[in-house]
Amino acid sequence: MLPTTKIAAACCVLLALSSCGNTIRGVGRDTANTVDATQNAGNRVGRAAAN
């Protein structure tokens, strides 16, 4: 394997890994937002039922 090919392959691997990391963080944020929205909706229903 040529040195240039090795460097290009290493760059591709790093790019793929960083893309996966961004996706995982994005999914975590989406999940947290969903949980927050569900809790807020539950609180609103509880307040409406109490009144």
PDB file of all heavy atoms in Angstrom:
ATOM      1  N   MET A   1       0.848  -1.176   0.000  1.00  0.00           N
ATOM      2  CA  MET A   1       0.000   0.000   0.000  1.00  0.00           C
ATOM      3  C   MET A   1       0.893   1.239   0.000  1.00  0.00           C
ATOM      4  O   MET A   1       1.848   1.319   0.762  1.00  0.00           O
ATOM      5  CB  MET A   1      -0.893  -0.030   1.243  1.00  0.00           C
ATOM      6  CG  MET A   1      -2.235   0.594   1.063  1.00  0.00           C
ATOM      7  SD  MET A   1      -3.169   0.546   2.619  1.00  0.00           S
ATOM      8  CE  MET A   1      -4.700  -0.060   2.040  1.00  0.00           C
ATOM      9  N   LEU A   2       0.565   2.206  -0.801  1.00  0.00           N
ATOM     10  CA  LEU A   2       1.332   3.436  -0.872  1.00  0.00           C
ATOM     11  C   LEU A   2       1.069   4.296   0.364  1.00  0.00           C
ATOM     12  O   LEU A   2      -0.028   4.235   0.944  1.00  0.00           O
ATOM     13  CB  LEU A   2       0.944   4.226  -2.120  1.00  0.00           C
ATOM     14  CG  LEU A   2       1.251   3.574  -3.469  1.00  0.00           C
ATOM     15  CD1 LEU A   2       0.641   4.398  -4.583  1.00  0.00           C
ATOM     16  CD2 LEU A   2       2.744   3.459  -3.660  1.00  0.00           C
ATOM     17  N   PRO A   3       2.045   5.087   0.791  1.00  0.00           N
ATOM     18  CA  PRO A   3       1.821   5.963   1.953  1.00  0.00           C
ATOM     19  C   PRO A   3       0.632   6.902   1.760  1.00  0.00           C
ATOM     20  O   PRO A   3      -0.128   7.149   2.696  1.00  0.00           O
ATOM     21  CB  PRO A   3       3.129   6.750   2.066  1.00  0.00           C
ATOM     22  CG  PRO A   3       4.156   5.886   1.408  1.00  0.00           C
ATOM     23  CD  PRO A   3       3.425   5.156   0.323  1.00  0.00           C
ATOM     24  N   THR A   4       0.452   7.413   0.555  1.00  0.00           N
ATOM     25  CA  THR A   4      -0.680   8.304   0.287  1.00  0.00           C
ATOM     26  C   THR A   4      -1.998   7.567   0.456  1.00  0.00           C
ATOM     27  O   THR A   4      -2.963   8.112   1.003  1.00  0.00           O
ATOM     28  CB  THR A   4      -0.576   8.869  -1.149  1.00  0.00           C
ATOM     29  OG1 THR A   4       0.710   9.442  -1.328  1.00  0.00           O
ATOM     30  CG2 THR A   4      -1.633   9.896  -1.409  1.00  0.00           C
ATOM     31  N   THR A   5      -2.038   6.340   0.032  1.00  0.00           N
ATOM     32  CA  THR A   5      -3.250   5.532   0.165  1.00  0.00           C
ATOM     33  C   THR A   5      -3.545   5.266   1.635  1.00  0.00           C
ATOM     34  O   THR A   5      -4.707   5.317   2.062  1.00  0.00           O
ATOM     35  CB  THR A   5      -3.082   4.195  -0.582  1.00  0.00           C
ATOM     36  OG1 THR A   5      -2.689   4.465  -1.917  1.00  0.00           O
ATOM     37  CG2 THR A   5      -4.365   3.412  -0.581  1.00  0.00           C
ATOM     38  N   LYS A   6      -2.502   5.005   2.426  1.00  0.00           N
ATOM     39  CA  LYS A   6      -2.688   4.771   3.866  1.00  0.00           C
ATOM     40  C   LYS A   6      -3.229   6.023   4.547  1.00  0.00           C
ATOM     41  O   LYS A   6      -4.137   5.944   5.380  1.00  0.00           O
ATOM     42  CB  LYS A   6      -1.367   4.360   4.513  1.00  0.00           C
ATOM     43  CG  LYS A   6      -0.926   2.975   4.150  1.00  0.00           C
ATOM     44  CD  LYS A   6       0.376   2.644   4.850  1.00  0.00           C
ATOM     45  CE  LYS A   6       0.887   1.273   4.447  1.00  0.00           C
ATOM     46  NZ  LYS A   6       2.137   0.931   5.126  1.00  0.00           N
ATOM     47  N   ILE A   7      -2.703   7.172   4.177  1.00  0.00           N
ATOM     48  CA  ILE A   7      -3.164   8.427   4.778  1.00  0.00           C
ATOM     49  C   ILE A   7      -4.618   8.688   4.387  1.00  0.00           C
ATOM     50  O   ILE A   7      -5.437   9.077   5.227  1.00  0.00           O
ATOM     51  CB  ILE A   7      -2.249   9.597   4.358  1.00  0.00           C
ATOM     52  CG1 ILE A   7      -0.873   9.426   4.985  1.00  0.00           C
ATOM     53  CG2 ILE A   7      -2.855  10.936   4.743  1.00  0.00           C
ATOM     54  CD1 ILE A   7       0.174  10.384   4.463  1.00  0.00           C
ATOM     55  N   ALA A   8      -4.958   8.449   3.131  1.00  0.00           N
ATOM     56  CA  ALA A   8      -6.328   8.655   2.666  1.00  0.00           C
ATOM     57  C   ALA A   8      -7.291   7.701   3.381  1.00  0.00           C
ATOM     58  O   ALA A   8      -8.388   8.099   3.777  1.00  0.00           O
ATOM     59  CB  ALA A   8      -6.409   8.455   1.163  1.00  0.00           C
ATOM     60  N   ALA A   9      -6.869   6.457   3.563  1.00  0.00           N
ATOM     61  CA  ALA A   9      -7.718   5.485   4.262  1.00  0.00           C
ATOM     62  C   ALA A   9      -7.919   5.903   5.717  1.00  0.00           C
ATOM     63  O   ALA A   9      -9.034   5.817   6.249  1.00  0.00           O
ATOM     64  CB  ALA A   9      -7.096   4.098   4.190  1.00  0.00           C
ATOM     65  N   ALA A  10      -6.859   6.384   6.364  1.00  0.00           N
ATOM     66  CA  ALA A  10      -6.968   6.835   7.756  1.00  0.00           C
ATOM     67  C   ALA A  10      -7.914   8.028   7.858  1.00  0.00           C
ATOM     68  O   ALA A  10      -8.730   8.110   8.790  1.00  0.00           O
ATOM     69  CB  ALA A  10      -5.590   7.189   8.306  1.00  0.00           C
ATOM     70  N   CYS A  11      -7.850   8.948   6.907  1.00  0.00           N
ATOM     71  CA  CYS A  11      -8.755  10.103   6.905  1.00  0.00           C
ATOM     72  C   CYS A  11     -10.206   9.665   6.734  1.00  0.00           C
ATOM     73  O   CYS A  11     -11.106  10.201   7.390  1.00  0.00           O
ATOM     74  CB  CYS A  11      -8.352  11.085   5.810  1.00  0.00           C
ATOM     75  SG  CYS A  11      -6.845  11.993   6.169  1.00  0.00           S
ATOM     76  N   CYS A  12     -10.433   8.686   5.866  1.00  0.00           N
ATOM     77  CA  CYS A  12     -11.792   8.178   5.664  1.00  0.00           C
ATOM     78  C   CYS A  12     -12.339   7.536   6.933  1.00  0.00           C
ATOM     79  O   CYS A  12     -13.500   7.731   7.288  1.00  0.00           O
ATOM     80  CB  CYS A  12     -11.819   7.185   4.516  1.00  0.00           C
ATOM     81  SG  CYS A  12     -11.608   7.949   2.905  1.00  0.00           S
ATOM     82  N   VAL A  13     -11.496   6.785   7.623  1.00  0.00           N
ATOM     83  CA  VAL A  13     -11.920   6.140   8.873  1.00  0.00           C
ATOM     84  C   VAL A  13     -12.261   7.199   9.917  1.00  0.00           C
ATOM     85  O   VAL A  13     -13.285   7.119  10.601  1.00  0.00           O
ATOM     86  CB  VAL A  13     -10.831   5.172   9.385  1.00  0.00           C
ATOM     87  CG1 VAL A  13     -11.123   4.710  10.796  1.00  0.00           C
ATOM     88  CG2 VAL A  13     -10.711   3.984   8.454  1.00  0.00           C
ATOM     89  N   LEU A  14     -11.410   8.220  10.049  1.00  0.00           N
ATOM     90  CA  LEU A  14     -11.667   9.285  11.019  1.00  0.00           C
ATOM     91  C   LEU A  14     -12.953  10.035  10.687  1.00  0.00           C
ATOM     92  O   LEU A  14     -13.732  10.363  11.586  1.00  0.00           O
ATOM     93  CB  LEU A  14     -10.483  10.250  11.068  1.00  0.00           C
ATOM     94  CG  LEU A  14      -9.213   9.701  11.708  1.00  0.00           C
ATOM     95  CD1 LEU A  14      -8.073  10.700  11.562  1.00  0.00           C
ATOM     96  CD2 LEU A  14      -9.443   9.368  13.163  1.00  0.00           C
ATOM     97  N   LEU A  15     -13.181  10.285   9.427  1.00  0.00           N
ATOM     98  CA  LEU A  15     -14.406  10.969   9.015  1.00  0.00           C
ATOM     99  C   LEU A  15     -15.637  10.127   9.353  1.00  0.00           C
ATOM    100  O   LEU A  15     -16.626  10.644   9.874  1.00  0.00           O
ATOM    101  CB  LEU A  15     -14.358  11.258   7.512  1.00  0.00           C
ATOM    102  CG  LEU A  15     -15.568  11.981   6.931  1.00  0.00           C
ATOM    103  CD1 LEU A  15     -15.676  13.371   7.514  1.00  0.00           C
ATOM    104  CD2 LEU A  15     -15.447  12.049   5.422  1.00  0.00           C
ATOM    105  N   ALA A  16     -15.572   8.846   9.092  1.00  0.00           N
ATOM    106  CA  ALA A  16     -16.701   7.961   9.396  1.00  0.00           C
ATOM    107  C   ALA A  16     -16.974   7.913  10.892  1.00  0.00           C
ATOM    108  O   ALA A  16     -18.126   7.975  11.332  1.00  0.00           O
ATOM    109  CB  ALA A  16     -16.427   6.564   8.860  1.00  0.00           C
ATOM    110  N   LEU A  17     -15.927   7.824  11.693  1.00  0.00           N
ATOM    111  CA  LEU A  17     -16.109   7.766  13.148  1.00  0.00           C
ATOM    112  C   LEU A  17     -16.686   9.066  13.691  1.00  0.00           C
ATOM    113  O   LEU A  17     -17.538   9.051  14.574  1.00  0.00           O
ATOM    114  CB  LEU A  17     -14.782   7.441  13.830  1.00  0.00           C
ATOM    115  CG  LEU A  17     -14.257   6.022  13.624  1.00  0.00           C
ATOM    116  CD1 LEU A  17     -12.885   5.863  14.263  1.00  0.00           C
ATOM    117  CD2 LEU A  17     -15.228   5.000  14.187  1.00  0.00           C
ATOM    118  N   SER A  18     -16.220  10.198  13.188  1.00  0.00           N
ATOM    119  CA  SER A  18     -16.746  11.476  13.679  1.00  0.00           C
ATOM    120  C   SER A  18     -18.203  11.643  13.268  1.00  0.00           C
ATOM    121  O   SER A  18     -18.999  12.206  14.015  1.00  0.00           O
ATOM    122  CB  SER A  18     -15.895  12.635  13.181  1.00  0.00           C
ATOM    123  OG  SER A  18     -16.007  12.795  11.800  1.00  0.00           O
ATOM    124  N   SER A  19     -18.578  11.151  12.104  1.00  0.00           N
ATOM    125  CA  SER A  19     -19.973  11.226  11.670  1.00  0.00           C
ATOM    126  C   SER A  19     -20.865  10.396  12.576  1.00  0.00           C
ATOM    127  O   SER A  19     -21.957  10.828  12.940  1.00  0.00           O
ATOM    128  CB  SER A  19     -20.111  10.740  10.233  1.00  0.00           C
ATOM    129  OG  SER A  19     -19.392  11.567   9.365  1.00  0.00           O
ATOM    130  N   CYS A  20     -20.414   9.232  12.967  1.00  0.00           N
ATOM    131  CA  CYS A  20     -21.192   8.381  13.869  1.00  0.00           C
ATOM    132  C   CYS A  20     -21.367   9.057  15.223  1.00  0.00           C
ATOM    133  O   CYS A  20     -22.436   9.008  15.824  1.00  0.00           O
ATOM    134  CB  CYS A  20     -20.505   7.030  14.067  1.00  0.00           C
ATOM    135  SG  CYS A  20     -20.540   5.994  12.602  1.00  0.00           S
ATOM    136  N   GLY A  21     -20.310   9.693  15.707  1.00  0.00           N
ATOM    137  CA  GLY A  21     -20.390  10.382  16.993  1.00  0.00           C
ATOM    138  C   GLY A  21     -21.414  11.499  16.974  1.00  0.00           C
ATOM    139  O   GLY A  21     -22.174  11.680  17.920  1.00  0.00           O
ATOM    140  N   ASN A  22     -21.465  12.261  15.886  1.00  0.00           N
ATOM    141  CA  ASN A  22     -22.442  13.338  15.772  1.00  0.00           C
ATOM    142  C   ASN A  22     -23.859  12.785  15.734  1.00  0.00           C
ATOM    143  O   ASN A  22     -24.764  13.359  16.338  1.00  0.00           O
ATOM    144  CB  ASN A  22     -22.171  14.173  14.510  1.00  0.00           C
ATOM    145  CG  ASN A  22     -20.952  15.037  14.654  1.00  0.00           C
ATOM    146  OD1 ASN A  22     -20.563  15.399  15.753  1.00  0.00           O
ATOM    147  ND2 ASN A  22     -20.338  15.374  13.548  1.00  0.00           N
ATOM    148  N   THR A  23     -24.053  11.678  15.057  1.00  0.00           N
ATOM    149  CA  THR A  23     -25.379  11.069  14.974  1.00  0.00           C
ATOM    150  C   THR A  23     -25.838  10.581  16.342  1.00  0.00           C
ATOM    151  O   THR A  23     -26.981  10.797  16.734  1.00  0.00           O
ATOM    152  CB  THR A  23     -25.377   9.899  13.967  1.00  0.00           C
ATOM    153  OG1 THR A  23     -24.977  10.402  12.701  1.00  0.00           O
ATOM    154  CG2 THR A  23     -26.725   9.257  13.864  1.00  0.00           C
ATOM    155  N   ILE A  24     -24.944   9.951  17.079  1.00  0.00           N
ATOM    156  CA  ILE A  24     -25.299   9.440  18.410  1.00  0.00           C
ATOM    157  C   ILE A  24     -25.660  10.587  19.343  1.00  0.00           C
ATOM    158  O   ILE A  24     -26.641  10.523  20.084  1.00  0.00           O
ATOM    159  CB  ILE A  24     -24.146   8.581  18.976  1.00  0.00           C
ATOM    160  CG1 ILE A  24     -24.028   7.291  18.161  1.00  0.00           C
ATOM    161  CG2 ILE A  24     -24.362   8.280  20.456  1.00  0.00           C
ATOM    162  CD1 ILE A  24     -22.764   6.502  18.417  1.00  0.00           C
ATOM    163  N   ARG A  25     -24.880  11.690  19.298  1.00  0.00           N
ATOM    164  CA  ARG A  25     -25.199  12.846  20.146  1.00  0.00           C
ATOM    165  C   ARG A  25     -26.538  13.443  19.746  1.00  0.00           C
ATOM    166  O   ARG A  25     -27.330  13.843  20.602  1.00  0.00           O
ATOM    167  CB  ARG A  25     -24.099  13.894  20.038  1.00  0.00           C
ATOM    168  CG  ARG A  25     -22.893  13.578  20.898  1.00  0.00           C
ATOM    169  CD  ARG A  25     -21.950  14.757  20.975  1.00  0.00           C
ATOM    170  NE  ARG A  25     -21.346  15.064  19.682  1.00  0.00           N
ATOM    171  CZ  ARG A  25     -20.243  14.525  19.207  1.00  0.00           C
ATOM    172  NH1 ARG A  25     -19.611  13.611  19.905  1.00  0.00           N
ATOM    173  NH2 ARG A  25     -19.772  14.877  18.028  1.00  0.00           N
ATOM    174  N   GLY A  26     -26.819  13.500  18.444  1.00  0.00           N
ATOM    175  CA  GLY A  26     -28.095  14.038  17.969  1.00  0.00           C
ATOM    176  C   GLY A  26     -29.275  13.213  18.441  1.00  0.00           C
ATOM    177  O   GLY A  26     -30.297  13.756  18.859  1.00  0.00           O
ATOM    178  N   VAL A  27     -29.137  11.906  18.402  1.00  0.00           N
ATOM    179  CA  VAL A  27     -30.208  11.020  18.871  1.00  0.00           C
ATOM    180  C   VAL A  27     -30.424  11.219  20.367  1.00  0.00           C
ATOM    181  O   VAL A  27     -31.562  11.255  20.843  1.00  0.00           O
ATOM    182  CB  VAL A  27     -29.887   9.543  18.541  1.00  0.00           C
ATOM    183  CG1 VAL A  27     -30.824   8.602  19.269  1.00  0.00           C
ATOM    184  CG2 VAL A  27     -29.952   9.312  17.049  1.00  0.00           C
ATOM    185  N   GLY A  28     -29.345  11.386  21.106  1.00  0.00           N
ATOM    186  CA  GLY A  28     -29.467  11.621  22.551  1.00  0.00           C
ATOM    187  C   GLY A  28     -30.216  12.901  22.840  1.00  0.00           C
ATOM    188  O   GLY A  28     -31.075  12.945  23.727  1.00  0.00           O
ATOM    189  N   ARG A  29     -29.911  13.964  22.087  1.00  0.00           N
ATOM    190  CA  ARG A  29     -30.613  15.240  22.276  1.00  0.00           C
ATOM    191  C   ARG A  29     -32.086  15.107  21.919  1.00  0.00           C
ATOM    192  O   ARG A  29     -32.949  15.631  22.630  1.00  0.00           O
ATOM    193  CB  ARG A  29     -29.969  16.333  21.425  1.00  0.00           C
ATOM    194  CG  ARG A  29     -28.752  16.922  22.061  1.00  0.00           C
ATOM    195  CD  ARG A  29     -28.266  18.138  21.265  1.00  0.00           C
ATOM    196  NE  ARG A  29     -26.827  18.015  21.163  1.00  0.00           N
ATOM    197  CZ  ARG A  29     -26.136  17.916  20.055  1.00  0.00           C
ATOM    198  NH1 ARG A  29     -26.732  17.956  18.890  1.00  0.00           N
ATOM    199  NH2 ARG A  29     -24.834  17.793  20.082  1.00  0.00           N
ATOM    200  N   ASP A  30     -32.384  14.416  20.829  1.00  0.00           N
ATOM    201  CA  ASP A  30     -33.777  14.218  20.414  1.00  0.00           C
ATOM    202  C   ASP A  30     -34.553  13.447  21.469  1.00  0.00           C
ATOM    203  O   ASP A  30     -35.696  13.780  21.781  1.00  0.00           O
ATOM    204  CB  ASP A  30     -33.850  13.482  19.079  1.00  0.00           C
ATOM    205  CG  ASP A  30     -33.372  14.322  17.914  1.00  0.00           C
ATOM    206  OD1 ASP A  30     -33.268  15.553  18.086  1.00  0.00           O
ATOM    207  OD2 ASP A  30     -33.089  13.756  16.847  1.00  0.00           O
ATOM    208  N   THR A  31     -33.929  12.423  22.026  1.00  0.00           N
ATOM    209  CA  THR A  31     -34.587  11.630  23.061  1.00  0.00           C
ATOM    210  C   THR A  31     -34.854  12.470  24.296  1.00  0.00           C
ATOM    211  O   THR A  31     -35.946  12.409  24.883  1.00  0.00           O
ATOM    212  CB  THR A  31     -33.720  10.405  23.417  1.00  0.00           C
ATOM    213  OG1 THR A  31     -33.486   9.650  22.227  1.00  0.00           O
ATOM    214  CG2 THR A  31     -34.383   9.536  24.453  1.00  0.00           C
ATOM    215  N   ALA A  32     -33.875  13.279  24.703  1.00  0.00           N
ATOM    216  CA  ALA A  32     -34.056  14.144  25.868  1.00  0.00           C
ATOM    217  C   ALA A  32     -35.183  15.142  25.635  1.00  0.00           C
ATOM    218  O   ALA A  32     -35.997  15.397  26.530  1.00  0.00           O
ATOM    219  CB  ALA A  32     -32.757  14.863  26.191  1.00  0.00           C
ATOM    220  N   ASN A  33     -35.257  15.711  24.435  1.00  0.00           N
ATOM    221  CA  ASN A  33     -36.333  16.655  24.117  1.00  0.00           C
ATOM    222  C   ASN A  33     -37.693  15.975  24.146  1.00  0.00           C
ATOM    223  O   ASN A  33     -38.682  16.560  24.598  1.00  0.00           O
ATOM    224  CB  ASN A  33     -36.092  17.303  22.752  1.00  0.00           C
ATOM    225  CG  ASN A  33     -34.950  18.283  22.782  1.00  0.00           C
ATOM    226  OD1 ASN A  33     -34.581  18.801  23.823  1.00  0.00           O
ATOM    227  ND2 ASN A  33     -34.373  18.540  21.623  1.00  0.00           N
ATOM    228  N   THR A  34     -37.760  14.738  23.676  1.00  0.00           N
ATOM    229  CA  THR A  34     -39.020  13.992  23.697  1.00  0.00           C
ATOM    230  C   THR A  34     -39.477  13.739  25.123  1.00  0.00           C
ATOM    231  O   THR A  34     -40.659  13.890  25.452  1.00  0.00           O
ATOM    232  CB  THR A  34     -38.862  12.660  22.939  1.00  0.00           C
ATOM    233  OG1 THR A  34     -38.470  12.939  21.601  1.00  0.00           O
ATOM    234  CG2 THR A  34     -40.141  11.862  22.944  1.00  0.00           C
ATOM    235  N   VAL A  35     -38.540  13.368  25.989  1.00  0.00           N
ATOM    236  CA  VAL A  35     -38.872  13.126  27.398  1.00  0.00           C
ATOM    237  C   VAL A  35     -39.374  14.416  28.042  1.00  0.00           C
ATOM    238  O   VAL A  35     -40.383  14.416  28.758  1.00  0.00           O
ATOM    239  CB  VAL A  35     -37.651  12.557  28.160  1.00  0.00           C
ATOM    240  CG1 VAL A  35     -37.890  12.548  29.652  1.00  0.00           C
ATOM    241  CG2 VAL A  35     -37.333  11.156  27.659  1.00  0.00           C
ATOM    242  N   ASP A  36     -38.684  15.529  27.789  1.00  0.00           N
ATOM    243  CA  ASP A  36     -39.111  16.812  28.357  1.00  0.00           C
ATOM    244  C   ASP A  36     -40.515  17.193  27.878  1.00  0.00           C
ATOM    245  O   ASP A  36     -41.347  17.646  28.671  1.00  0.00           O
ATOM    246  CB  ASP A  36     -38.123  17.923  27.984  1.00  0.00           C
ATOM    247  CG  ASP A  36     -36.795  17.777  28.709  1.00  0.00           C
ATOM    248  OD1 ASP A  36     -36.741  17.068  29.734  1.00  0.00           O
ATOM    249  OD2 ASP A  36     -35.815  18.388  28.240  1.00  0.00           O
ATOM    250  N   ALA A  37     -40.774  17.019  26.593  1.00  0.00           N
ATOM    251  CA  ALA A  37     -42.087  17.365  26.047  1.00  0.00           C
ATOM    252  C   ALA A  37     -43.179  16.488  26.642  1.00  0.00           C
ATOM    253  O   ALA A  37     -44.273  16.971  26.952  1.00  0.00           O
ATOM    254  CB  ALA A  37     -42.069  17.228  24.526  1.00  0.00           C
ATOM    255  N   THR A  38     -42.876  15.209  26.841  1.00  0.00           N
ATOM    256  CA  THR A  38     -43.864  14.296  27.435  1.00  0.00           C
ATOM    257  C   THR A  38     -44.158  14.690  28.880  1.00  0.00           C
ATOM    258  O   THR A  38     -45.320  14.683  29.310  1.00  0.00           O
ATOM    259  CB  THR A  38     -43.342  12.847  27.367  1.00  0.00           C
ATOM    260  OG1 THR A  38     -43.057  12.526  26.005  1.00  0.00           O
ATOM    261  CG2 THR A  38     -44.349  11.871  27.912  1.00  0.00           C
ATOM    262  N   GLN A  39     -43.126  15.044  29.632  1.00  0.00           N
ATOM    263  CA  GLN A  39     -43.333  15.477  31.018  1.00  0.00           C
ATOM    264  C   GLN A  39     -44.156  16.753  31.071  1.00  0.00           C
ATOM    265  O   GLN A  39     -45.061  16.884  31.908  1.00  0.00           O
ATOM    266  CB  GLN A  39     -41.990  15.691  31.712  1.00  0.00           C
ATOM    267  CG  GLN A  39     -41.266  14.408  32.028  1.00  0.00           C
ATOM    268  CD  GLN A  39     -39.882  14.648  32.617  1.00  0.00           C
ATOM    269  OE1 GLN A  39     -39.289  15.704  32.442  1.00  0.00           O
ATOM    270  NE2 GLN A  39     -39.374  13.653  33.320  1.00  0.00           N
ATOM    271  N   ASN A  40     -43.861  17.704  30.188  1.00  0.00           N
ATOM    272  CA  ASN A  40     -44.630  18.948  30.162  1.00  0.00           C
ATOM    273  C   ASN A  40     -46.086  18.691  29.824  1.00  0.00           C
ATOM    274  O   ASN A  40     -46.985  19.287  30.429  1.00  0.00           O
ATOM    275  CB  ASN A  40     -44.021  19.932  29.155  1.00  0.00           C
ATOM    276  CG  ASN A  40     -42.712  20.500  29.633  1.00  0.00           C
ATOM    277  OD1 ASN A  40     -42.429  20.515  30.829  1.00  0.00           O
ATOM    278  ND2 ASN A  40     -41.901  20.980  28.715  1.00  0.00           N
ATOM    279  N   ALA A  41     -46.340  17.808  28.871  1.00  0.00           N
ATOM    280  CA  ALA A  41     -47.723  17.482  28.509  1.00  0.00           C
ATOM    281  C   ALA A  41     -48.440  16.828  29.686  1.00  0.00           C
ATOM    282  O   ALA A  41     -49.602  17.151  29.968  1.00  0.00           O
ATOM    283  CB  ALA A  41     -47.742  16.562  27.293  1.00  0.00           C
ATOM    284  N   GLY A  42     -47.769  15.938  30.386  1.00  0.00           N
ATOM    285  CA  GLY A  42     -48.370  15.303  31.560  1.00  0.00           C
ATOM    286  C   GLY A  42     -48.690  16.311  32.645  1.00  0.00           C
ATOM    287  O   GLY A  42     -49.754  16.244  33.283  1.00  0.00           O
ATOM    288  N   ASN A  43     -47.801  17.269  32.855  1.00  0.00           N
ATOM    289  CA  ASN A  43     -48.056  18.313  33.862  1.00  0.00           C
ATOM    290  C   ASN A  43     -49.261  19.170  33.482  1.00  0.00           C
ATOM    291  O   ASN A  43     -50.076  19.511  34.333  1.00  0.00           O
ATOM    292  CB  ASN A  43     -46.815  19.202  34.035  1.00  0.00           C
ATOM    293  CG  ASN A  43     -45.694  18.465  34.732  1.00  0.00           C
ATOM    294  OD1 ASN A  43     -45.911  17.507  35.458  1.00  0.00           O
ATOM    295  ND2 ASN A  43     -44.462  18.915  34.500  1.00  0.00           N
ATOM    296  N   ARG A  44     -49.374  19.496  32.193  1.00  0.00           N
ATOM    297  CA  ARG A  44     -50.519  20.300  31.746  1.00  0.00           C
ATOM    298  C   ARG A  44     -51.824  19.552  31.943  1.00  0.00           C
ATOM    299  O   ARG A  44     -52.820  20.128  32.386  1.00  0.00           O
ATOM    300  CB  ARG A  44     -50.354  20.663  30.268  1.00  0.00           C
ATOM    301  CG  ARG A  44     -49.366  21.761  30.045  1.00  0.00           C
ATOM    302  CD  ARG A  44     -49.412  22.229  28.597  1.00  0.00           C
ATOM    303  NE  ARG A  44     -48.091  22.686  28.226  1.00  0.00           N
ATOM    304  CZ  ARG A  44     -47.451  22.375  27.118  1.00  0.00           C
ATOM    305  NH1 ARG A  44     -48.020  21.612  26.223  1.00  0.00           N
ATOM    306  NH2 ARG A  44     -46.249  22.832  26.896  1.00  0.00           N
ATOM    307  N   VAL A  45     -51.828  18.275  31.626  1.00  0.00           N
ATOM    308  CA  VAL A  45     -53.051  17.476  31.805  1.00  0.00           C
ATOM    309  C   VAL A  45     -53.408  17.394  33.289  1.00  0.00           C
ATOM    310  O   VAL A  45     -54.566  17.522  33.674  1.00  0.00           O
ATOM    311  CB  VAL A  45     -52.859  16.060  31.203  1.00  0.00           C
ATOM    312  CG1 VAL A  45     -53.990  15.138  31.613  1.00  0.00           C
ATOM    313  CG2 VAL A  45     -52.753  16.139  29.691  1.00  0.00           C
ATOM    314  N   GLY A  46     -52.376  17.218  34.120  1.00  0.00           N
ATOM    315  CA  GLY A  46     -52.625  17.161  35.563  1.00  0.00           C
ATOM    316  C   GLY A  46     -53.200  18.462  36.105  1.00  0.00           C
ATOM    317  O   GLY A  46     -54.130  18.453  36.921  1.00  0.00           O
ATOM    318  N   ARG A  47     -52.663  19.584  35.641  1.00  0.00           N
ATOM    319  CA  ARG A  47     -53.180  20.886  36.088  1.00  0.00           C
ATOM    320  C   ARG A  47     -54.599  21.112  35.587  1.00  0.00           C
ATOM    321  O   ARG A  47     -55.432  21.651  36.303  1.00  0.00           O
ATOM    322  CB  ARG A  47     -52.255  22.006  35.601  1.00  0.00           C
ATOM    323  CG  ARG A  47     -51.072  22.202  36.502  1.00  0.00           C
ATOM    324  CD  ARG A  47     -50.288  23.440  36.103  1.00  0.00           C
ATOM    325  NE  ARG A  47     -48.951  22.963  35.729  1.00  0.00           N
ATOM    326  CZ  ARG A  47     -48.360  23.157  34.578  1.00  0.00           C
ATOM    327  NH1 ARG A  47     -48.927  23.849  33.629  1.00  0.00           N
ATOM    328  NH2 ARG A  47     -47.185  22.664  34.337  1.00  0.00           N
ATOM    329  N   ALA A  48     -54.877  20.695  34.348  1.00  0.00           N
ATOM    330  CA  ALA A  48     -56.216  20.877  33.794  1.00  0.00           C
ATOM    331  C   ALA A  48     -57.235  20.021  34.555  1.00  0.00           C
ATOM    332  O   ALA A  48     -58.349  20.459  34.800  1.00  0.00           O
ATOM    333  CB  ALA A  48     -56.227  20.518  32.317  1.00  0.00           C
ATOM    334  N   ALA A  49     -56.822  18.840  34.955  1.00  0.00           N
ATOM    335  CA  ALA A  49     -57.743  17.953  35.686  1.00  0.00           C
ATOM    336  C   ALA A  49     -57.999  18.484  37.098  1.00  0.00           C
ATOM    337  O   ALA A  49     -59.079  18.276  37.642  1.00  0.00           O
ATOM    338  CB  ALA A  49     -57.162  16.543  35.743  1.00  0.00           C
ATOM    339  N   ALA A  50     -57.020  19.167  37.680  1.00  0.00           N
ATOM    340  CA  ALA A  50     -57.162  19.678  39.037  1.00  0.00           C
ATOM    341  C   ALA A  50     -58.095  20.894  39.076  1.00  0.00           C
ATOM    342  O   ALA A  50     -58.693  21.171  40.107  1.00  0.00           O
ATOM    343  CB  ALA A  50     -55.796  20.046  39.617  1.00  0.00           C
ATOM    344  N   ASN A  51     -58.197  21.600  37.960  1.00  0.00           N
ATOM    345  CA  ASN A  51     -59.034  22.814  37.942  1.00  0.00           C
ATOM    346  C   ASN A  51     -60.409  22.514  37.555  1.00  0.00           C
ATOM    347  O   ASN A  51     -61.257  22.050  37.441  1.00  0.00           O
ATOM    348  CB  ASN A  51     -58.472  23.847  36.957  1.00  0.00           C
ATOM    349  CG  ASN A  51     -57.140  24.394  37.458  1.00  0.00           C
ATOM    350  OD1 ASN A  51     -56.925  24.445  38.651  1.00  0.00           O
ATOM    351  ND2 ASN A  51     -56.302  24.783  36.544  1.00  0.00           N
TER     352      ASN A  51
END
